[in-house]
Amino acid sequence: MSILIKDTTREERERIVAESIGNVNGSCDGCASGLAEMYQDYIDGKREISEINMSFRAHYESGEEAPARSGCGYFGQ
């Protein structure tokens, strides 16, 4: 089954997003509702899911520096 905008109706896209995210209304921290808003352009037929996901990844920053590697621990023991 294709999830592309051209192959789906608005109702199908709403269902796809709802099933992918889970129970948005049952979320206690508000995180899931933010995800639902993130995919609104897909539901509205403006951008594909892949475009939204790539956009999100391009702007994600963890705020933490990666730990320095000191070796694998197998050599020099």
C-alpha positions in Angstrom: 0.0 0.0 0.0 1.4 3.4 -1.0 1.3 6.3 1.5 2.1 8.9 -1.1 -0.2 11.9 -1.3 -1.1 11.1 -4.9 -2.3 7.6 -3.8 -4.2 8.5 -0.7 -7.2 10.6 0.4 -7.1 13.0 3.2 -9.0 10.6 5.4 -6.5 7.9 4.7 -3.6 10.2 5.5 -5.2 11.2 8.8 -5.5 7.5 9.6 -1.9 6.8 8.6 -0.6 9.5 10.9 -2.9 8.5 13.7 -1.9 4.9 13.5 1.8 5.8 13.3 1.9 8.1 16.2 -0.5 6.3 18.5 -3.0 7.7 20.9 -2.5 11.4 20.7 -5.2 12.3 23.1 -3.9 9.9 25.8 -0.5 11.6 25.9 0.3 13.2 29.3 3.4 15.1 28.2 2.1 16.7 25.0 4.8 15.2 22.9 2.5 13.1 20.7 0.3 16.1 19.9 3.4 18.0 18.7 4.1 15.1 16.3 0.5 15.3 15.0 1.0 19.0 14.2 4.4 18.2 12.6 2.6 15.9 10.0 -0.3 18.3 9.3 1.3 19.2 5.9 1.1 15.6 4.9 -2.5 15.3 6.0 -3.3 18.5 4.0 -1.5 17.1 1.0 1.3 19.7 0.9 4.4 17.6 1.7 5.2 13.9 1.7 6.1 12.2 5.0 9.7 11.7 3.7 10.1 15.5 3.2 8.8 16.2 6.7 11.1 13.6 8.3 14.1 14.9 6.4 13.3 18.4 7.5 13.0 17.4 11.1 16.3 15.5 11.1 18.2 18.4 9.4 17.2 20.7 12.3 17.6 18.3 15.2 20.4 19.0 17.7 20.8 17.0 20.9 22.6 19.6 22.9 25.1 17.1 24.1 28.6 16.6 23.0 29.5 13.1 21.9 31.9 11.3 24.3 35.5 10.9 23.2 36.5 7.4 22.2 39.5 6.1 23.9 39.7 2.8 22.0 37.8 -0.4 21.8 39.4 -2.0 24.9 40.7 -5.1 23.1 44.2 -3.8 22.3 47.0 -3.0 24.8 45.6 -4.9 27.7 
